[in-house]
Amino acid sequence: MRTHGTEPSAAGSGSPRRWFALAVLCVSLLIVTLDNTVLNVALPTLVDKLHASSSDLQWIVDAYVLVFAGLLLVSGSLADRVGRKCTLLAGLTAFAACSTWAAFSGSVGSLIAARASMGIGAALIMPSTLAIITSTFTVPRERQRAISLWAATSGAGIALGPIVGGLLLEHFWWGSVFLINVPIAVAGFAFALPFVPDSKNPSAQRPDLVGSLLSIAGLGLLLYAIIEAPAHGWASTLVLATGIGGLAILAAFVVLERASTHPMLNPHFLRNRSFSAPILSVGLTMFGLFGSLFVLTQFLQFQLGFSPLQAGVRMLPAAGAIAVVAPLSSVLVRAFGTRVTIAIGLFIVTAGLWQISSATGSTTYGGVVVGMALLGVGAGLVIPSATASVMGSLPGEHTGVGGGTNGTFLQTGGALGVAVVGSLLSNRYDDQLTSALAAYHLPHALDQTIRGTLGSALGVARHVGGTIGATIAHSAHTAFMSGMHLGLLAAAIVTLAGTLIALTTIPGKASTSRRHHPAEVGGEPSPGD
């Protein structure tokens, strides 16, 4: 079968080789999503080995996300034009090379540059995998299953990051958290050559260079503002200037795309609620998931005293729930439709955030494990259902752009979740510690260290000892739990709003089924399109 916007291949819709291709694509995606969180448990080691400051640590983590999300739209458009398999292979090559660079970096500056370069490879890989899946699996039910497995890999990679990082640090040096990517990328490249089919837009027009530059600049500035907000404050001149500048450039991008004869992202797609509403749902889900993982890794290590490996292993309920539920989400979609499935998933994420936010200073691991499992179940329902709707709503020749847009909302939602939840936690923590320790008139340098992070405060408390040390530790624990409650409660409000948005904006079962019809997904667009 030949579909519009694709080339015939041995791994087409009737060949069993398409499932081998899916496995290769999922493995390729795994290293991309794993690197969102695998580095978190290695940060204390980087302070010791590379003498990294708090600001350095933030950029070692965020340089990857900034470049990754900023390039997704452009790389998706590139994949449609030059070929999705070619783009995937280029991404795997770049990711392996830059991971090697990161593993053997001898300075903070070199590591930040290597992490940013890894974002380029990730941006080439992610939309290509999704576009190839969509063009290869042309039967709606099979496509839903394939995208569910893709989503399970994506979500599980994010949640498994701390586990893999902790396990590697238990036995190897810090560079191993990057070097592990290389054999996986090499294997993905080797198996992609015979098993992964190629496809592209056969009627691709000339590249939209101005649109590409505007999308990179706009998303880059917006993400920079989001990332810097916790450190500088949401009302700071730097954050407001870059954020407003980013939004203004993105507005110019939309105006240009509306007027262009060869737009990178056709504005018509955004008017289709089967496309726009689900990508918003993905972004809001990742807001809650990334924000909660950011807090939970600190809660498990600093509040409950687990080692990096022990904390990573205890994240398994979230990772396992995503991996189990995502492939089964297609059953709910067929029974109740995309709208209900996504709304249920977002509501379950909300319930998980609310349950964890109720934790107190005496809460043990058992007091949050249910909430962690709920987060995984909810994300496992939303991500594949929304992604299938997004990709199924587009003509076959634009699946690269669809994958890029989906990935952009996923990464931006996650970055915003970490920034907002982290900022609320940090502000509450700082305010409460300032009040609790005001009477002790601690030296300025010591006071700044205590107010930096819970881990720093506990280190000072151990060093000082005695009554003052005990007071510092108790006050820091109390302030952290208060900030955690505020941050996760805010995230729960956001995802609850997402539940209502999903119920009111995503087309119902009949409409969604119509959009997933093969004639409209892989064939020519319908007259109504």
C-alpha positions as CSV (number, residue, x, y, z in Angstrom):
1,M,0.0,0.0,0.0
2,R,1.4,3.4,-0.9
3,T,0.1,6.4,1.1
4,H,0.2,10.0,0.3
5,G,3.4,11.7,1.4
6,T,5.3,8.4,1.8
7,E,7.5,6.1,-0.2
8,P,6.7,2.4,-0.5
9,S,8.9,0.3,1.7
10,A,9.5,-3.2,2.9
11,A,8.3,-2.2,6.3
12,G,4.9,-1.0,5.1
13,S,1.5,-1.6,6.6
14,G,1.3,-5.2,5.5
15,S,4.8,-6.3,6.5
16,P,5.7,-7.8,9.9
17,R,9.0,-5.9,9.6
18,R,7.2,-2.8,10.7
19,W,7.2,-4.1,14.2
20,F,10.9,-4.5,14.1
21,A,11.1,-0.9,12.8
22,L,8.9,0.2,15.8
23,A,11.3,-1.5,18.2
24,V,14.3,0.4,16.7
25,L,12.4,3.7,16.8
26,C,11.4,3.2,20.4
27,V,15.0,2.4,21.4
28,S,16.2,5.5,19.6
29,L,13.6,7.6,21.4
30,L,14.6,6.1,24.8
31,I,18.0,7.7,25.0
32,V,16.5,11.1,24.1
33,T,13.9,11.1,26.8
34,L,16.2,9.4,29.4
35,D,18.5,12.3,29.1
36,N,15.9,14.7,30.4
37,T,16.3,13.3,33.9
38,V,19.3,10.9,34.0
39,L,21.7,13.7,35.0
40,N,19.7,14.8,38.1
41,V,21.3,12.3,40.5
42,A,24.8,13.1,39.3
43,L,24.7,16.8,40.1
44,P,26.3,16.5,43.6
45,T,29.1,14.6,42.0
46,L,29.7,17.4,39.4
47,V,30.0,19.9,42.3
48,D,32.9,17.8,43.6
49,K,34.6,16.8,40.4
50,L,34.1,19.9,38.2
51,H,33.6,22.5,41.0
52,A,30.3,23.5,39.5
53,S,28.3,26.3,41.1
54,S,24.5,26.3,41.5
55,S,24.1,28.4,38.4
56,D,26.5,26.0,36.5
57,L,24.3,23.0,37.6
58,Q,21.2,24.7,36.3
59,W,22.7,25.2,32.9
60,I,24.3,21.8,32.7
61,V,20.7,20.4,33.0
62,D,18.8,23.1,31.0
63,A,21.1,23.6,28.0
64,Y,19.9,20.2,26.7
65,V,16.2,21.1,27.1
66,L,16.6,24.6,25.7
67,V,18.2,23.5,22.4
68,F,16.1,20.3,22.2
69,A,12.7,22.1,22.4
70,G,13.9,25.2,20.4
71,L,14.8,23.1,17.4
72,L,11.9,20.6,17.3
73,L,9.7,22.5,14.9
74,V,12.5,23.1,12.5
75,S,13.8,19.5,12.6
76,G,10.3,18.2,12.0
77,S,9.9,20.3,8.9
78,L,13.4,19.2,7.8
79,A,12.5,15.6,8.2
80,D,9.4,16.1,5.9
81,R,11.6,17.7,3.3
82,V,14.8,15.7,3.2
83,G,13.6,12.3,4.5
84,R,12.7,11.1,8.0
85,K,15.1,8.1,8.0
86,C,18.0,10.3,6.9
87,T,17.1,12.8,9.7
88,L,16.9,10.0,12.3
89,L,20.3,8.6,11.3
90,A,21.9,12.1,11.4
91,G,20.3,12.6,14.9
92,L,21.6,9.3,16.2
93,T,25.1,10.1,14.9
94,A,25.1,13.5,16.5
95,F,23.7,12.2,19.8
96,A,26.4,9.5,20.1
97,A,29.2,11.9,19.2
98,C,28.0,14.7,21.6
99,S,27.4,12.1,24.4
100,T,31.0,11.0,24.1
101,W,32.1,14.7,24.3
102,A,30.0,15.2,27.4
103,A,31.3,12.0,29.1
104,F,34.9,13.2,28.8
105,S,34.4,16.9,29.4
106,G,37.0,18.3,31.7
107,S,35.3,21.6,32.6
108,V,31.9,23.0,33.3
109,G,31.9,25.1,30.1
110,S,32.8,22.1,27.9
111,L,30.0,20.0,29.6
112,I,27.4,22.7,29.0
113,A,28.4,23.0,25.4
114,A,28.2,19.2,24.9
115,R,24.8,19.1,26.6
116,A,23.5,21.8,24.2
117,S,24.9,19.8,21.2
118,M,23.1,16.7,22.5
119,G,19.9,18.7,22.2
120,I,20.5,19.1,18.4
121,G,20.7,15.3,18.0
122,A,17.6,14.8,20.2
123,A,15.7,17.3,18.1
124,L,16.5,15.4,15.0
125,I,15.5,12.0,16.5
126,M,12.2,12.6,18.3
127,P,9.9,14.0,15.5
128,S,11.5,11.6,12.9
129,T,10.5,8.5,15.0
130,L,6.9,9.7,15.4
131,A,6.6,10.7,11.7
132,I,8.0,7.3,10.5
133,I,5.6,5.4,12.8
134,T,2.6,7.4,11.5
135,S,3.6,6.8,7.8
136,T,4.4,3.2,8.4
137,F,1.3,2.1,10.4
138,T,-1.6,3.2,8.1
139,V,-4.3,1.1,9.8
140,P,-5.8,3.3,12.5
141,R,-6.0,0.6,15.2
142,E,-2.4,-0.5,14.5
143,R,-1.2,3.1,14.5
144,Q,-2.9,3.7,17.9
145,R,-1.1,0.7,19.3
146,A,2.3,1.7,17.8
147,I,2.0,5.3,19.1
148,S,1.0,3.9,22.5
149,L,4.2,2.0,22.6
150,W,6.1,5.0,21.5
151,A,4.5,7.1,24.2
152,A,5.2,4.4,26.8
153,T,8.9,4.6,25.9
154,S,8.8,8.4,26.1
155,G,7.2,8.5,29.5
156,A,9.2,5.6,30.9
157,G,12.4,7.1,29.7
158,I,11.7,10.3,31.7
159,A,10.8,8.4,34.8
160,L,13.6,5.9,34.5
161,G,16.3,8.5,34.2
162,P,17.0,8.8,38.0
163,I,17.1,5.0,38.3
164,V,19.6,4.6,35.5
165,G,21.6,7.5,36.7
166,G,21.8,6.2,40.3
167,L,22.7,2.7,39.1
168,L,25.6,3.9,36.9
169,L,26.9,6.2,39.6
170,E,26.9,3.3,42.0
171,H,29.5,1.5,39.9
172,F,31.1,3.9,37.5
173,W,32.3,7.6,37.2
174,W,29.9,10.5,36.4
175,G,30.7,10.4,32.7
176,S,29.0,7.0,32.4
177,V,25.5,8.7,32.5
178,F,26.4,10.1,29.1
179,L,28.5,7.3,27.7
180,I,25.7,4.8,28.1
181,N,24.0,6.6,25.2
182,V,26.7,5.6,22.7
183,P,26.2,1.8,22.3
184,I,22.4,2.4,22.3
185,A,22.7,5.0,19.5
186,V,25.1,2.8,17.5
187,A,22.8,-0.2,17.8
188,G,19.8,2.0,16.8
189,F,21.8,3.3,13.7
190,A,22.8,-0.3,12.7
191,F,19.3,-1.7,12.9
192,A,17.6,1.3,11.4
193,L,19.5,0.8,8.1
194,P,17.7,-2.5,7.2
195,F,14.5,-2.2,9.2
196,V,13.3,1.4,9.3
197,P,11.5,2.6,6.1
198,D,12.1,6.0,4.7
199,S,9.4,8.6,3.8
200,K,9.2,12.3,3.1
201,N,7.0,14.9,1.5
202,P,7.3,14.3,-2.3
203,S,5.9,17.8,-3.1
204,A,8.1,19.7,-0.6
205,Q,8.5,23.3,-1.4
206,R,11.6,25.4,-0.7
207,P,12.7,25.7,3.0
208,D,11.0,28.3,5.1
209,L,14.2,29.9,6.3
210,V,12.7,33.0,7.9
211,G,10.1,30.9,9.7
212,S,12.7,28.5,10.9
213,L,14.8,31.4,12.4
214,L,11.8,33.0,14.0
215,S,10.6,29.7,15.6
216,I,14.1,29.0,17.0
217,A,14.6,32.5,18.3
218,G,11.0,32.8,19.8
219,L,11.1,29.3,21.5
220,G,14.6,29.8,22.6
221,L,13.9,33.2,24.3
222,L,10.7,31.9,25.9
223,L,12.4,28.8,27.2
224,Y,15.3,30.9,28.5
225,A,12.9,33.0,30.5
226,I,11.2,29.9,31.9
227,I,14.5,28.3,32.9
228,E,15.9,31.5,34.5
229,A,12.7,32.4,36.3
230,P,13.4,30.4,39.5
231,A,16.9,32.0,39.9
232,H,16.0,35.6,39.0
233,G,12.3,35.8,39.9
234,W,9.3,35.9,37.5
235,A,9.1,39.7,37.8
236,S,12.8,40.4,37.1
237,T,13.8,42.5,34.1
238,L,15.7,39.6,32.5
239,V,12.8,37.2,32.7
240,L,10.2,39.7,31.6
241,A,12.3,41.0,28.7
242,T,13.2,37.7,27.3
243,G,9.8,36.2,27.9
244,I,7.9,39.1,26.2
245,G,10.5,39.1,23.4
246,G,10.0,35.4,22.8
247,L,6.2,35.8,22.7
248,A,6.5,38.7,20.3
249,I,8.8,36.8,17.9
250,L,6.4,33.7,18.1
251,A,3.5,36.1,17.2
252,A,5.6,37.3,14.2
253,F,6.2,33.7,13.3
254,V,2.4,33.0,13.3
255,V,1.7,36.1,11.1
256,L,4.5,35.1,8.7
257,E,3.2,31.5,8.4
258,R,-0.3,32.7,7.7
259,A,1.0,34.8,4.8
260,S,3.6,32.4,3.5
261,T,3.0,30.3,0.4
262,H,5.2,27.6,1.8
263,P,4.8,27.7,5.6
264,M,6.7,25.5,7.9
265,L,3.7,25.1,10.2
266,N,0.4,25.5,8.4
267,P,-1.8,27.7,10.7
268,H,-4.8,25.7,9.4
269,F,-3.5,22.8,11.5
270,L,-3.9,24.9,14.7
271,R,-7.6,25.6,13.9
272,N,-8.2,21.8,13.9
273,R,-9.2,20.9,17.4
274,S,-8.1,17.3,16.9
275,F,-4.6,18.8,16.6
276,S,-4.4,21.9,18.8
277,A,-6.4,20.6,21.9
278,P,-4.4,17.4,22.3
279,I,-1.0,19.0,22.0
280,L,-2.1,21.5,24.8
281,S,-3.2,18.4,26.9
282,V,0.3,16.9,26.4
283,G,2.0,20.1,27.5
284,L,-0.2,20.3,30.6
285,T,0.4,16.7,31.5
286,M,4.2,17.1,31.2
287,F,3.9,20.3,33.3
288,G,2.6,18.1,36.2
289,L,4.9,15.1,35.5
290,F,8.2,17.0,35.2
291,G,7.3,19.4,38.0
292,S,6.5,16.5,40.4
293,L,9.6,14.5,39.5
294,F,11.8,17.5,40.1
295,V,10.4,17.8,43.7
296,L,10.2,14.1,44.4
297,T,13.9,13.4,43.7
298,Q,14.7,16.0,46.3
299,F,12.1,14.7,48.7
300,L,13.3,11.1,48.5
301,Q,17.0,12.0,48.9
302,F,17.0,15.0,51.3
303,Q,13.8,14.5,53.3
304,L,13.7,10.7,53.5
305,G,17.5,10.2,53.3
306,F,17.7,7.7,50.4
307,S,20.9,7.4,48.3
308,P,20.7,8.4,44.5
309,L,20.2,4.7,43.6
310,Q,17.6,4.1,46.3
311,A,15.7,7.2,45.3
312,G,15.8,6.2,41.7
313,V,14.5,2.7,42.3
314,R,11.6,4.2,44.4
315,M,10.5,6.1,41.3
316,L,9.6,2.8,39.7
317,P,5.8,3.1,40.4
318,A,5.6,6.2,38.1
319,A,7.8,4.6,35.4
320,G,6.2,1.2,35.6
321,A,2.6,2.7,35.5
322,I,3.5,4.6,32.3
323,A,5.0,1.6,30.7
324,V,2.1,-0.6,31.5
325,V,-0.8,1.8,30.9
326,A,0.3,3.5,27.8
327,P,0.1,0.5,25.5
328,L,-3.4,-0.2,26.9
329,S,-4.7,3.3,26.4
330,S,-5.9,2.4,22.9
331,V,-8.6,0.2,24.4
332,L,-10.1,3.2,26.2
333,V,-9.8,5.4,23.1
334,R,-11.8,2.8,21.1
335,A,-14.4,2.4,23.8
336,F,-14.9,6.0,24.9
337,G,-13.0,8.3,22.4
338,T,-10.0,10.5,22.7
339,R,-11.7,13.3,24.6
340,V,-12.8,11.1,27.5
341,T,-9.5,9.2,27.7
342,I,-7.4,12.4,27.8
343,A,-9.7,14.0,30.4
344,I,-9.6,10.9,32.6
345,G,-5.8,10.8,32.3
346,L,-5.5,14.5,33.3
347,F,-7.8,14.0,36.2
348,I,-5.8,11.1,37.5
349,V,-2.6,13.2,37.2
350,T,-4.4,15.8,39.2
351,A,-5.3,13.3,41.9
352,G,-1.7,12.1,42.1
353,L,-0.4,15.6,42.5
354,W,-2.9,16.4,45.2
355,Q,-2.1,13.2,47.1
356,I,1.6,13.9,47.1
357,S,1.1,17.6,48.0
358,S,-0.6,16.5,51.3
359,A,2.7,15.0,52.5
360,T,4.0,16.3,55.8
361,G,7.3,16.2,57.7
362,S,6.4,12.7,59.1
363,T,5.3,11.2,55.8
364,T,7.2,8.1,54.7
365,Y,7.7,6.7,51.2
366,G,4.4,4.7,51.6
367,G,2.6,8.0,52.0
368,V,3.5,9.2,48.5
369,V,3.8,5.9,46.5
370,V,0.1,6.0,45.6
371,G,0.4,9.5,44.2
372,M,3.4,8.5,42.1
373,A,1.5,5.5,40.6
374,L,-1.4,7.8,39.8
375,L,1.0,10.2,38.0
376,G,2.2,7.3,35.8
377,V,-1.3,6.0,35.1
378,G,-2.6,9.4,34.1
379,A,0.4,10.2,31.9
380,G,0.2,6.8,30.3
381,L,-3.4,7.6,29.3
382,V,-2.8,11.1,28.0
383,I,0.4,11.0,26.1
384,P,-0.4,8.2,23.6
385,S,-4.1,9.3,23.1
386,A,-3.2,12.9,22.5
387,T,-0.2,12.0,20.2
388,A,-2.3,9.7,18.1
389,S,-5.0,12.4,17.7
390,V,-2.3,14.9,16.7
391,M,-0.6,12.7,14.2
392,G,-3.9,11.2,12.8
393,S,-5.3,14.7,12.2
394,L,-2.5,15.6,9.6
395,P,-2.0,14.7,6.0
396,G,0.7,12.1,5.6
397,E,3.3,14.6,4.1
398,H,3.2,16.8,7.2
399,T,3.8,14.1,9.9
400,G,7.4,15.5,10.6
401,V,6.0,18.9,11.5
402,G,3.3,17.2,13.6
403,G,5.9,15.2,15.5
404,G,7.9,18.3,16.0
405,T,5.0,20.3,17.3
406,N,4.0,17.5,19.6
407,G,7.5,17.3,21.0
408,T,7.7,21.1,21.4
409,F,4.7,21.2,23.6
410,L,5.9,18.1,25.5
411,Q,9.3,19.7,26.3
412,T,8.0,23.2,26.9
413,G,5.3,22.0,29.2
414,G,7.9,20.0,31.2
415,A,10.3,23.0,31.3
416,L,7.5,25.2,32.5
417,G,6.5,22.7,35.1
418,V,10.0,22.5,36.6
419,A,10.3,26.3,36.5
420,V,6.9,27.1,38.1
421,V,6.9,24.3,40.7
422,G,10.6,24.9,41.5
423,S,10.1,28.6,41.8
424,L,7.1,28.3,44.2
425,L,9.0,25.7,46.3
426,S,12.1,28.0,46.4
427,N,10.3,31.1,47.3
428,R,8.3,29.5,50.1
429,Y,11.4,27.7,51.4
430,D,13.4,31.0,51.4
431,D,10.6,33.0,53.1
432,Q,10.0,30.4,55.9
433,L,13.7,29.9,56.6
434,T,14.3,33.7,56.8
435,S,11.5,34.0,59.4
436,A,12.5,30.9,61.4
437,L,16.3,31.8,61.6
438,A,16.0,35.6,61.9
439,A,16.7,35.5,65.7
440,Y,20.0,33.7,65.3
441,H,21.7,36.4,63.2
442,L,23.8,33.9,61.3
443,P,26.8,35.1,59.1
444,H,25.6,36.3,55.7
445,A,27.6,33.6,53.8
446,L,26.2,30.8,56.0
447,D,22.7,32.2,55.8
448,Q,22.9,32.3,51.9
449,T,24.1,28.7,51.9
450,I,21.3,27.5,54.1
451,R,18.7,29.3,51.9
452,G,20.1,27.8,48.7
453,T,18.7,24.2,48.9
454,L,17.5,21.8,51.5
455,G,20.7,19.7,50.9
456,S,22.9,22.7,51.6
457,A,21.0,23.5,54.7
458,L,21.3,20.0,56.1
459,G,25.1,20.0,55.3
460,V,25.5,23.2,57.3
461,A,23.4,21.8,60.1
462,R,25.7,18.7,60.4
463,H,28.7,21.0,60.4
464,V,27.4,23.4,63.1
465,G,25.9,20.7,65.3
466,G,24.3,21.3,68.7
467,T,21.1,23.1,69.3
468,I,21.6,25.6,66.4
469,G,22.3,22.8,64.0
470,A,19.2,20.9,65.0
471,T,17.1,24.1,64.6
472,I,18.5,24.7,61.1
473,A,17.7,21.1,60.1
474,H,14.2,21.2,61.5
475,S,13.5,24.6,60.0
476,A,14.8,23.5,56.6
477,H,12.8,20.3,56.6
478,T,9.6,22.2,57.5
479,A,10.2,25.0,54.9
480,F,10.9,22.4,52.2
481,M,7.7,20.5,52.9
482,S,5.7,23.7,52.9
483,G,7.2,24.7,49.5
484,M,6.6,21.2,48.1
485,H,2.9,21.4,49.2
486,L,2.5,24.8,47.5
487,G,4.3,23.8,44.2
488,L,2.5,20.5,43.8
489,L,-0.9,22.0,44.7
490,A,-0.4,24.7,42.0
491,A,0.5,21.9,39.5
492,A,-2.7,20.1,40.5
493,I,-4.7,23.2,39.8
494,V,-3.1,23.5,36.3
495,T,-3.8,19.9,35.4
496,L,-7.4,20.2,36.7
497,A,-7.9,23.1,34.4
498,G,-6.4,20.9,31.7
499,T,-9.1,18.3,32.4
500,L,-11.8,20.9,31.9
501,I,-10.2,22.2,28.7
502,A,-9.9,18.6,27.3
503,L,-13.6,18.0,28.0
504,T,-14.7,21.2,26.3
505,T,-12.4,21.5,23.3
506,I,-11.3,18.0,22.1
507,P,-13.8,16.6,19.5
508,G,-16.0,13.8,20.7
509,K,-15.7,10.1,19.7
510,A,-17.4,10.4,16.4
511,S,-15.4,13.4,15.3
512,T,-12.1,11.8,16.4
513,S,-12.9,8.6,14.6
514,R,-13.6,10.4,11.4
515,R,-10.2,12.2,11.6
516,H,-8.4,8.9,12.0
517,H,-9.8,7.5,8.9
518,P,-7.0,6.2,6.6
519,A,-8.2,8.3,3.7
520,E,-7.6,11.5,5.8
521,V,-4.4,10.4,7.5
522,G,-2.4,8.7,4.9
523,G,-4.3,9.7,1.9
524,E,-5.5,12.9,0.4
525,P,-7.1,15.4,2.8
526,S,-10.8,15.4,2.8
527,P,-12.7,18.3,1.2
528,G,-13.4,19.7,4.6
529,D,-9.7,20.0,5.3
